[in-house]
């Protein structure tokens, strides 16, 4: 799925925030295809409400 398709699934105001901060194909989405896929995956998780679930917050810990 492209980043634009993933962004379209976001709800306002997060959608506007991401659109304002990035453009399709920009460096903000990553330099490699792997990076771009990972960013798109995270956008999809946020759009689906998965990122805010307590069990998924540990993924963000480094």
Biopython code that builds the backbone (N, CA, C, O; Angstrom):
import numpy as np
from Bio.PDB.StructureBuilder import StructureBuilder

atoms = [
    (1, "UNK", "N", (0.849, -1.165, 0.000)),
    (1, "UNK", "CA", (0.000, 0.000, 0.000)),
    (1, "UNK", "C", (0.898, 1.234, 0.000)),
    (1, "UNK", "O", (1.919, 1.261, 0.688)),
    (2, "UNK", "N", (0.528, 2.235, -0.757)),
    (2, "UNK", "CA", (1.323, 3.452, -0.808)),
    (2, "UNK", "C", (1.095, 4.294, 0.437)),
    (2, "UNK", "O", (0.101, 4.131, 1.145)),
    (3, "UNK", "N", (2.027, 5.192, 0.687)),
    (3, "UNK", "CA", (1.895, 6.056, 1.857)),
    (3, "UNK", "C", (0.676, 6.961, 1.726)),
    (3, "UNK", "O", (0.016, 7.247, 2.725)),
    (4, "UNK", "N", (0.366, 7.416, 0.515)),
    (4, "UNK", "CA", (-0.801, 8.276, 0.314)),
    (4, "UNK", "C", (-2.090, 7.541, 0.657)),
    (4, "UNK", "O", (-3.002, 8.132, 1.235)),
    (5, "UNK", "N", (-2.174, 6.280, 0.314)),
    (5, "UNK", "CA", (-3.351, 5.475, 0.639)),
    (5, "UNK", "C", (-3.464, 5.290, 2.140)),
    (5, "UNK", "O", (-4.559, 5.359, 2.697)),
    (6, "UNK", "N", (-2.338, 5.055, 2.795)),
    (6, "UNK", "CA", (-2.340, 4.888, 4.252)),
    (6, "UNK", "C", (-2.736, 6.188, 4.942)),
    (6, "UNK", "O", (-3.519, 6.168, 5.892)),
    (7, "UNK", "N", (-2.209, 7.309, 4.482)),
    (7, "UNK", "CA", (-2.536, 8.611, 5.071)),
    (7, "UNK", "C", (-4.019, 8.916, 4.919)),
    (7, "UNK", "O", (-4.623, 9.509, 5.814)),
    (8, "UNK", "N", (-4.607, 8.522, 3.809)),
    (8, "UNK", "CA", (-6.028, 8.777, 3.569)),
    (8, "UNK", "C", (-6.911, 8.112, 4.618)),
    (8, "UNK", "O", (-8.040, 8.550, 4.838)),
    (9, "UNK", "N", (-6.414, 7.061, 5.268)),
    (9, "UNK", "CA", (-7.189, 6.356, 6.288)),
    (9, "UNK", "C", (-7.149, 7.049, 7.651)),
    (9, "UNK", "O", (-7.953, 6.734, 8.529)),
    (10, "UNK", "N", (-6.226, 7.985, 7.831)),
    (10, "UNK", "CA", (-6.103, 8.676, 9.116)),
    (10, "UNK", "C", (-7.284, 9.611, 9.340)),
    (10, "UNK", "O", (-7.902, 10.095, 8.392)),
    (11, "UNK", "N", (-7.584, 9.854, 10.606)),
    (11, "UNK", "CA", (-8.647, 10.782, 10.968)),
    (11, "UNK", "C", (-8.043, 12.159, 11.227)),
    (11, "UNK", "O", (-6.875, 12.275, 11.598)),
    (12, "UNK", "N", (-8.851, 13.199, 11.028)),
    (12, "UNK", "CA", (-8.418, 14.557, 11.352)),
    (12, "UNK", "C", (-8.236, 14.662, 12.850)),
    (12, "UNK", "O", (-8.970, 13.985, 13.570)),
    (13, "UNK", "N", (-7.359, 15.419, 13.356)),
    (13, "UNK", "CA", (-6.352, 16.274, 12.738)),
    (13, "UNK", "C", (-5.026, 15.570, 12.456)),
    (13, "UNK", "O", (-4.098, 16.192, 11.939)),
    (14, "UNK", "N", (-4.924, 14.282, 12.786)),
    (14, "UNK", "CA", (-3.676, 13.556, 12.533)),
    (14, "UNK", "C", (-3.381, 13.520, 11.038)),
    (14, "UNK", "O", (-2.230, 13.664, 10.627)),
    (15, "UNK", "N", (-4.408, 13.331, 10.234)),
    (15, "UNK", "CA", (-4.224, 13.284, 8.779)),
    (15, "UNK", "C", (-3.593, 14.581, 8.281)),
    (15, "UNK", "O", (-2.634, 14.549, 7.510)),
    (16, "UNK", "N", (-4.122, 15.713, 8.717)),
    (16, "UNK", "CA", (-3.593, 16.999, 8.279)),
    (16, "UNK", "C", (-2.170, 17.222, 8.782)),
    (16, "UNK", "O", (-1.346, 17.817, 8.088)),
    (17, "UNK", "N", (-1.886, 16.744, 9.985)),
    (17, "UNK", "CA", (-0.538, 16.865, 10.534)),
    (17, "UNK", "C", (0.470, 16.102, 9.677)),
    (17, "UNK", "O", (1.525, 16.634, 9.330)),
    (18, "UNK", "N", (0.145, 14.865, 9.341)),
    (18, "UNK", "CA", (1.052, 14.044, 8.533)),
    (18, "UNK", "C", (1.171, 14.618, 7.123)),
    (18, "UNK", "O", (2.270, 14.673, 6.570)),
    (19, "UNK", "N", (0.060, 15.043, 6.541)),
    (19, "UNK", "CA", (0.110, 15.619, 5.194)),
    (19, "UNK", "C", (0.943, 16.897, 5.169)),
    (19, "UNK", "O", (1.683, 17.141, 4.216)),
    (20, "UNK", "N", (0.821, 17.706, 6.212)),
    (20, "UNK", "CA", (1.577, 18.949, 6.267)),
    (20, "UNK", "C", (3.063, 18.741, 6.490)),
    (20, "UNK", "O", (3.880, 19.564, 6.076)),
    (21, "UNK", "N", (3.413, 17.650, 7.137)),
    (21, "UNK", "CA", (4.816, 17.382, 7.457)),
    (21, "UNK", "C", (5.549, 16.624, 6.364)),
    (21, "UNK", "O", (6.779, 16.633, 6.321)),
    (22, "UNK", "N", (4.814, 15.976, 5.491)),
    (22, "UNK", "CA", (5.450, 15.135, 4.479)),
    (22, "UNK", "C", (4.780, 15.294, 3.124)),
    (22, "UNK", "O", (3.663, 15.799, 3.007)),
    (23, "UNK", "N", (5.487, 14.855, 2.131)),
    (23, "UNK", "CA", (4.943, 14.770, 0.779)),
    (23, "UNK", "C", (5.298, 13.398, 0.239)),
    (23, "UNK", "O", (6.332, 12.838, 0.604)),
    (24, "UNK", "N", (4.468, 12.855, -0.615)),
    (24, "UNK", "CA", (4.719, 11.539, -1.212)),
    (24, "UNK", "C", (6.123, 11.507, -1.800)),
    (24, "UNK", "O", (6.499, 12.373, -2.590)),
    (25, "UNK", "N", (6.883, 10.508, -1.410)),
    (25, "UNK", "CA", (8.229, 10.342, -1.936)),
    (25, "UNK", "C", (9.286, 11.170, -1.232)),
    (25, "UNK", "O", (10.451, 11.143, -1.629)),
    (26, "UNK", "N", (8.912, 11.898, -0.203)),
    (26, "UNK", "CA", (9.883, 12.737, 0.485)),
    (26, "UNK", "C", (10.766, 11.902, 1.405)),
    (26, "UNK", "O", (10.471, 10.742, 1.689)),
    (27, "UNK", "N", (11.845, 12.508, 1.859)),
    (27, "UNK", "CA", (12.787, 11.815, 2.736)),
    (27, "UNK", "C", (12.166, 11.462, 4.077)),
    (27, "UNK", "O", (12.651, 10.557, 4.756)),
    (28, "UNK", "N", (11.098, 12.158, 4.477)),
    (28, "UNK", "CA", (10.453, 11.874, 5.750)),
    (28, "UNK", "C", (9.893, 10.460, 5.799)),
    (28, "UNK", "O", (9.682, 9.917, 6.883)),
    (29, "UNK", "N", (9.653, 9.864, 4.652)),
    (29, "UNK", "CA", (9.130, 8.504, 4.598)),
    (29, "UNK", "C", (10.243, 7.470, 4.550)),
    (29, "UNK", "O", (9.965, 6.273, 4.469)),
    (30, "UNK", "N", (11.486, 7.903, 4.598)),
    (30, "UNK", "CA", (12.615, 6.984, 4.621)),
    (30, "UNK", "C", (13.408, 7.018, 3.336)),
    (30, "UNK", "O", (12.906, 7.382, 2.272)),
    (31, "UNK", "N", (14.656, 6.631, 3.465)),
    (31, "UNK", "CA", (15.539, 6.627, 2.301)),
    (31, "UNK", "C", (15.438, 5.334, 1.515)),
    (31, "UNK", "O", (15.490, 5.344, 0.285)),
    (32, "UNK", "N", (15.294, 4.221, 2.219)),
    (32, "UNK", "CA", (15.217, 2.930, 1.534)),
    (32, "UNK", "C", (13.759, 2.489, 1.406)),
    (32, "UNK", "O", (12.872, 3.032, 2.066)),
    (33, "UNK", "N", (13.534, 1.521, 0.568)),
    (33, "UNK", "CA", (12.178, 0.979, 0.412)),
    (33, "UNK", "C", (11.701, 0.336, 1.714)),
    (33, "UNK", "O", (10.518, 0.395, 2.050)),
    (34, "UNK", "N", (12.638, -0.278, 2.440)),
    (34, "UNK", "CA", (12.296, -0.889, 3.729)),
    (34, "UNK", "C", (11.812, 0.176, 4.710)),
    (34, "UNK", "O", (10.813, -0.025, 5.400)),
    (35, "UNK", "N", (12.520, 1.313, 4.775)),
    (35, "UNK", "CA", (12.116, 2.412, 5.659)),
    (35, "UNK", "C", (10.732, 2.929, 5.286)),
    (35, "UNK", "O", (9.886, 3.153, 6.152)),
    (36, "UNK", "N", (10.515, 3.115, 3.995)),
    (36, "UNK", "CA", (9.227, 3.632, 3.527)),
    (36, "UNK", "C", (8.093, 2.675, 3.870)),
    (36, "UNK", "O", (7.006, 3.107, 4.256)),
    (37, "UNK", "N", (8.345, 1.381, 3.731)),
    (37, "UNK", "CA", (7.323, 0.384, 4.065)),
    (37, "UNK", "C", (7.021, 0.406, 5.560)),
    (37, "UNK", "O", (5.866, 0.268, 5.963)),
    (38, "UNK", "N", (8.051, 0.579, 6.380)),
    (38, "UNK", "CA", (7.855, 0.618, 7.828)),
    (38, "UNK", "C", (7.053, 1.853, 8.244)),
    (38, "UNK", "O", (6.168, 1.756, 9.094)),
    (39, "UNK", "N", (7.353, 3.007, 7.657)),
    (39, "UNK", "CA", (6.597, 4.226, 7.963)),
    (39, "UNK", "C", (5.144, 4.050, 7.556)),
    (39, "UNK", "O", (4.242, 4.415, 8.310)),
    (40, "UNK", "N", (4.908, 3.500, 6.379)),
    (40, "UNK", "CA", (3.544, 3.258, 5.917)),
    (40, "UNK", "C", (2.822, 2.297, 6.848)),
    (40, "UNK", "O", (1.638, 2.483, 7.132)),
    (41, "UNK", "N", (3.522, 1.271, 7.330)),
    (41, "UNK", "CA", (2.923, 0.317, 8.268)),
    (41, "UNK", "C", (2.494, 1.015, 9.558)),
    (41, "UNK", "O", (1.415, 0.741, 10.085)),
    (42, "UNK", "N", (3.335, 1.914, 10.067)),
    (42, "UNK", "CA", (2.983, 2.635, 11.293)),
    (42, "UNK", "C", (1.794, 3.559, 11.067)),
    (42, "UNK", "O", (0.937, 3.689, 11.940)),
    (43, "UNK", "N", (1.735, 4.195, 9.915)),
    (43, "UNK", "CA", (0.585, 5.052, 9.606)),
    (43, "UNK", "C", (-0.686, 4.209, 9.582)),
    (43, "UNK", "O", (-1.722, 4.630, 10.096)),
    (44, "UNK", "N", (-0.611, 3.022, 8.986)),
    (44, "UNK", "CA", (-1.768, 2.123, 8.950)),
    (44, "UNK", "C", (-2.176, 1.696, 10.356)),
    (44, "UNK", "O", (-3.367, 1.608, 10.654)),
    (45, "UNK", "N", (-1.198, 1.431, 11.223)),
    (45, "UNK", "CA", (-1.504, 1.051, 12.610)),
    (45, "UNK", "C", (-2.234, 2.179, 13.334)),
    (45, "UNK", "O", (-3.209, 1.943, 14.047)),
    (46, "UNK", "N", (-1.757, 3.391, 13.147)),
    (46, "UNK", "CA", (-2.405, 4.540, 13.789)),
    (46, "UNK", "C", (-3.824, 4.698, 13.262)),
    (46, "UNK", "O", (-4.752, 4.921, 14.040)),
    (47, "UNK", "N", (-4.002, 4.584, 11.951)),
    (47, "UNK", "CA", (-5.330, 4.727, 11.355)),
    (47, "UNK", "C", (-6.297, 3.669, 11.870)),
    (47, "UNK", "O", (-7.487, 3.941, 12.027)),
    (48, "UNK", "N", (-5.800, 2.478, 12.133)),
    (48, "UNK", "CA", (-6.644, 1.383, 12.618)),
    (48, "UNK", "C", (-6.858, 1.437, 14.131)),
    (48, "UNK", "O", (-7.634, 0.655, 14.680)),
    (49, "UNK", "N", (-6.173, 2.356, 14.799)),
    (49, "UNK", "CA", (-6.301, 2.471, 16.242)),
    (49, "UNK", "C", (-5.454, 1.482, 17.011)),
    (49, "UNK", "O", (-5.584, 1.369, 18.229)),
    (50, "UNK", "N", (-4.592, 0.767, 16.321)),
    (50, "UNK", "CA", (-3.762, -0.254, 16.963)),
    (50, "UNK", "C", (-2.616, 0.336, 17.778)),
    (50, "UNK", "O", (-2.224, -0.244, 18.790)),
    (51, "UNK", "N", (-2.082, 1.459, 17.365)),
    (51, "UNK", "CA", (-0.900, 2.018, 18.024)),
    (51, "UNK", "C", (-1.189, 2.463, 19.448)),
    (51, "UNK", "O", (-0.281, 2.482, 20.280)),
    (52, "UNK", "N", (-2.419, 2.817, 19.745)),
    (52, "UNK", "CA", (-2.761, 3.335, 21.075)),
    (52, "UNK", "C", (-3.149, 2.250, 22.069)),
    (52, "UNK", "O", (-3.368, 2.551, 23.243)),
    (53, "UNK", "N", (-3.239, 1.017, 21.642)),
    (53, "UNK", "CA", (-3.594, -0.067, 22.555)),
    (53, "UNK", "C", (-2.427, -0.324, 23.507)),
    (53, "UNK", "O", (-1.273, -0.345, 23.077)),
    (54, "UNK", "N", (-2.713, -0.520, 24.794)),
    (54, "UNK", "CA", (-1.638, -0.710, 25.780)),
    (54, "UNK", "C", (-0.640, -1.810, 25.412)),
    (54, "UNK", "O", (0.560, -1.656, 25.638)),
    (55, "UNK", "N", (-1.123, -2.903, 24.855)),
    (55, "UNK", "CA", (-0.208, -4.001, 24.524)),
    (55, "UNK", "C", (0.742, -3.648, 23.383)),
    (55, "UNK", "O", (1.776, -4.296, 23.220)),
    (56, "UNK", "N", (0.409, -2.640, 22.600)),
    (56, "UNK", "CA", (1.263, -2.245, 21.481)),
    (56, "UNK", "C", (2.230, -1.124, 21.837)),
    (56, "UNK", "O", (3.147, -0.840, 21.066)),
    (57, "UNK", "N", (2.048, -0.485, 22.981)),
    (57, "UNK", "CA", (2.934, 0.611, 23.349)),
    (57, "UNK", "C", (4.347, 0.134, 23.641)),
    (57, "UNK", "O", (5.292, 0.907, 23.483)),
    (58, "UNK", "N", (4.521, -1.106, 24.059)),
    (58, "UNK", "CA", (5.864, -1.631, 24.324)),
    (58, "UNK", "C", (6.703, -1.678, 23.051)),
    (58, "UNK", "O", (7.931, -1.642, 23.124)),
    (59, "UNK", "N", (6.071, -1.759, 21.900)),
    (59, "UNK", "CA", (6.794, -1.768, 20.629)),
    (59, "UNK", "C", (7.560, -0.465, 20.464)),
    (59, "UNK", "O", (8.599, -0.431, 19.806)),
    (60, "UNK", "N", (7.050, 0.605, 21.058)),
    (60, "UNK", "CA", (7.685, 1.910, 20.927)),
    (60, "UNK", "C", (8.877, 2.086, 21.856)),
    (60, "UNK", "O", (9.679, 3.000, 21.662)),
    (61, "UNK", "N", (9.009, 1.219, 22.867)),
    (61, "UNK", "CA", (10.140, 1.295, 23.792)),
    (61, "UNK", "C", (11.421, 0.871, 23.084)),
    (61, "UNK", "O", (11.435, -0.091, 22.316)),
    (62, "UNK", "N", (12.467, 1.588, 23.348)),
    (62, "UNK", "CA", (13.754, 1.258, 22.738)),
    (62, "UNK", "C", (14.665, 0.646, 23.737)),
    (62, "UNK", "O", (15.800, 0.300, 23.408)),
]
sb = StructureBuilder()
sb.init_structure("model")
sb.init_model(0)
sb.init_chain("A")
sb.init_seg("    ")
for serial, (resi, resn, name, xyz) in enumerate(atoms, 1):
    if name == "N":
        sb.init_residue(resn, " ", resi, " ")
    sb.init_atom(name, np.array(xyz, "f"), 0.0, 1.0, " ", f" {name:<3s}", serial, name[0])
structure = sb.get_structure()
